[in-house]
Amino acid sequence: GNAEHVILVYIMVHYLTISVFRILHQVYRAKKSIIINDKIISESLIIACLGVFAYFFMFLAVYKSVNPAYVLAFNLLIPVWIHLFNRYTNKQDDANLKASIIMAIFIGLMIIFS
């Protein structure tokens, strides 16, 4: 079939399964209800929608790329991208990036020698 359709079906089944089990857990295990602020709900919906798009484009990139390891390596460097963004916006960031820097060096070597 079409790769885009397969990816969308996978994402739909993934999130539907998580949602159903989360609701069942709340119904059968919760002893008290949790009151959630409306602002948190709206921001959570935005994050969830962006997460679906991120999943879709990541899987599509893995499917269409010459070497799928590049896409996954790029995603593994998310702490580095966040640290660089925080530096650019002058936000305080106390993250220890030794492992990510080592990973970035080896990803660079993988790209150079492949």
C-alpha positions as YAML, in Angstrom:
chain: A
units: angstrom
residues:
- id: 1
  name: GLY
  ca: [0.00, 0.00, 0.00]
- id: 2
  name: ASN
  ca: [0.83, 3.65, 0.09]
- id: 3
  name: ALA
  ca: [3.45, 4.41, 2.76]
- id: 4
  name: GLU
  ca: [1.68, 7.57, 3.94]
- id: 5
  name: HIS
  ca: [-1.55, 5.64, 4.57]
- id: 6
  name: VAL
  ca: [0.27, 2.88, 6.46]
- id: 7
  name: ILE
  ca: [2.01, 5.47, 8.64]
- id: 8
  name: LEU
  ca: [-1.25, 7.28, 9.38]
- id: 9
  name: VAL
  ca: [-3.02, 4.04, 10.26]
- id: 10
  name: TYR
  ca: [-0.17, 3.07, 12.59]
- id: 11
  name: ILE
  ca: [-0.29, 6.46, 14.33]
- id: 12
  name: MET
  ca: [-4.07, 6.27, 14.65]
- id: 13
  name: VAL
  ca: [-4.00, 2.76, 16.13]
- id: 14
  name: HIS
  ca: [-1.12, 3.75, 18.44]
- id: 15
  name: TYR
  ca: [-2.84, 6.81, 19.88]
- id: 16
  name: LEU
  ca: [-6.28, 5.18, 19.94]
- id: 17
  name: THR
  ca: [-4.90, 2.26, 21.97]
- id: 18
  name: ILE
  ca: [-3.18, 4.61, 24.41]
- id: 19
  name: SER
  ca: [-6.33, 6.72, 24.77]
- id: 20
  name: VAL
  ca: [-8.64, 3.74, 25.34]
- id: 21
  name: PHE
  ca: [-6.41, 2.21, 27.99]
- id: 22
  name: ARG
  ca: [-5.93, 5.57, 29.67]
- id: 23
  name: ILE
  ca: [-9.69, 6.08, 29.87]
- id: 24
  name: LEU
  ca: [-10.21, 2.53, 31.16]
- id: 25
  name: HIS
  ca: [-7.54, 3.12, 33.79]
- id: 26
  name: GLN
  ca: [-9.22, 6.34, 34.89]
- id: 27
  name: VAL
  ca: [-12.64, 4.69, 35.07]
- id: 28
  name: TYR
  ca: [-11.64, 1.54, 36.95]
- id: 29
  name: ARG
  ca: [-8.68, 2.64, 39.07]
- id: 30
  name: ALA
  ca: [-9.19, 6.30, 39.91]
- id: 31
  name: LYS
  ca: [-10.46, 6.97, 43.41]
- id: 32
  name: LYS
  ca: [-10.93, 10.69, 42.97]
- id: 33
  name: SER
  ca: [-11.35, 12.97, 40.02]
- id: 34
  name: ILE
  ca: [-8.62, 15.34, 38.95]
- id: 35
  name: ILE
  ca: [-9.51, 18.91, 38.10]
- id: 36
  name: ILE
  ca: [-7.45, 20.20, 35.20]
- id: 37
  name: ASN
  ca: [-7.12, 23.82, 34.15]
- id: 38
  name: ASP
  ca: [-8.56, 24.72, 30.72]
- id: 39
  name: LYS
  ca: [-5.27, 26.28, 29.64]
- id: 40
  name: ILE
  ca: [-3.46, 23.01, 30.32]
- id: 41
  name: ILE
  ca: [-6.04, 21.10, 28.28]
- id: 42
  name: SER
  ca: [-5.73, 23.41, 25.26]
- id: 43
  name: GLU
  ca: [-1.93, 23.37, 25.39]
- id: 44
  name: SER
  ca: [-1.96, 19.57, 25.74]
- id: 45
  name: LEU
  ca: [-4.13, 19.29, 22.63]
- id: 46
  name: ILE
  ca: [-1.68, 21.44, 20.69]
- id: 47
  name: ILE
  ca: [1.24, 19.30, 21.87]
- id: 48
  name: ALA
  ca: [-0.67, 16.12, 20.97]
- id: 49
  name: CYS
  ca: [-1.42, 17.39, 17.45]
- id: 50
  name: LEU
  ca: [2.19, 18.41, 16.94]
- id: 51
  name: GLY
  ca: [3.25, 15.00, 18.23]
- id: 52
  name: VAL
  ca: [1.11, 13.28, 15.59]
- id: 53
  name: PHE
  ca: [2.68, 15.45, 12.88]
- id: 54
  name: ALA
  ca: [6.15, 14.71, 14.27]
- id: 55
  name: TYR
  ca: [5.46, 10.95, 14.22]
- id: 56
  name: PHE
  ca: [4.13, 11.14, 10.67]
- id: 57
  name: PHE
  ca: [7.05, 13.12, 9.28]
- id: 58
  name: MET
  ca: [9.62, 11.05, 11.17]
- id: 59
  name: PHE
  ca: [8.23, 7.76, 9.82]
- id: 60
  name: LEU
  ca: [7.90, 9.26, 6.35]
- id: 61
  name: ALA
  ca: [11.51, 10.45, 6.48]
- id: 62
  name: VAL
  ca: [12.68, 7.00, 7.63]
- id: 63
  name: TYR
  ca: [10.75, 5.42, 4.77]
- id: 64
  name: LYS
  ca: [11.98, 7.81, 2.07]
- id: 65
  name: SER
  ca: [15.55, 8.48, 3.21]
- id: 66
  name: VAL
  ca: [18.58, 6.82, 1.70]
- id: 67
  name: ASN
  ca: [19.82, 5.80, 5.14]
- id: 68
  name: PRO
  ca: [17.09, 5.62, 7.85]
- id: 69
  name: ALA
  ca: [19.76, 5.90, 10.55]
- id: 70
  name: TYR
  ca: [20.22, 9.59, 9.68]
- id: 71
  name: VAL
  ca: [16.66, 10.43, 10.70]
- id: 72
  name: LEU
  ca: [16.86, 8.50, 13.95]
- id: 73
  name: ALA
  ca: [20.28, 9.97, 14.74]
- id: 74
  name: PHE
  ca: [18.90, 13.46, 14.18]
- id: 75
  name: ASN
  ca: [16.08, 12.69, 16.64]
- id: 76
  name: LEU
  ca: [18.53, 11.30, 19.20]
- id: 77
  name: LEU
  ca: [20.27, 14.68, 19.21]
- id: 78
  name: ILE
  ca: [17.18, 16.50, 20.50]
- id: 79
  name: PRO
  ca: [18.93, 17.47, 23.77]
- id: 80
  name: VAL
  ca: [21.61, 19.22, 21.70]
- id: 81
  name: TRP
  ca: [19.02, 21.08, 19.62]
- id: 82
  name: ILE
  ca: [17.18, 22.18, 22.78]
- id: 83
  name: HIS
  ca: [20.44, 23.31, 24.37]
- id: 84
  name: LEU
  ca: [21.38, 25.31, 21.25]
- id: 85
  name: PHE
  ca: [17.90, 26.87, 21.16]
- id: 86
  name: ASN
  ca: [18.16, 27.83, 24.84]
- id: 87
  name: ARG
  ca: [21.57, 29.39, 24.21]
- id: 88
  name: TYR
  ca: [20.17, 31.33, 21.24]
- id: 89
  name: THR
  ca: [17.25, 32.64, 23.31]
- id: 90
  name: ASN
  ca: [19.48, 33.32, 26.37]
- id: 91
  name: LYS
  ca: [17.59, 30.92, 28.64]
- id: 92
  name: GLN
  ca: [19.21, 29.19, 31.59]
- id: 93
  name: ASP
  ca: [20.11, 25.58, 30.76]
- id: 94
  name: ASP
  ca: [21.96, 23.33, 33.19]
- id: 95
  name: ALA
  ca: [21.85, 20.21, 31.02]
- id: 96
  name: ASN
  ca: [24.91, 17.99, 30.91]
- id: 97
  name: LEU
  ca: [25.47, 17.30, 27.24]
- id: 98
  name: LYS
  ca: [28.56, 15.07, 27.33]
- id: 99
  name: ALA
  ca: [26.73, 12.00, 26.01]
- id: 100
  name: SER
  ca: [24.94, 14.01, 23.33]
- id: 101
  name: ILE
  ca: [28.15, 15.66, 22.16]
- id: 102
  name: ILE
  ca: [29.85, 12.25, 21.92]
- id: 103
  name: MET
  ca: [26.85, 10.96, 19.98]
- id: 104
  name: ALA
  ca: [27.00, 14.00, 17.66]
- id: 105
  name: ILE
  ca: [30.69, 13.31, 16.96]
- id: 106
  name: PHE
  ca: [29.99, 9.68, 16.08]
- id: 107
  name: ILE
  ca: [27.00, 10.62, 13.93]
- id: 108
  name: GLY
  ca: [29.22, 13.05, 12.09]
- id: 109
  name: LEU
  ca: [31.76, 10.27, 11.56]
- id: 110
  name: MET
  ca: [28.99, 7.95, 10.33]
- id: 111
  name: ILE
  ca: [27.93, 10.54, 7.77]
- id: 112
  name: ILE
  ca: [31.50, 11.23, 6.65]
- id: 113
  name: PHE
  ca: [32.44, 7.57, 6.18]
- id: 114
  name: SER
  ca: [29.19, 6.35, 4.62]
...
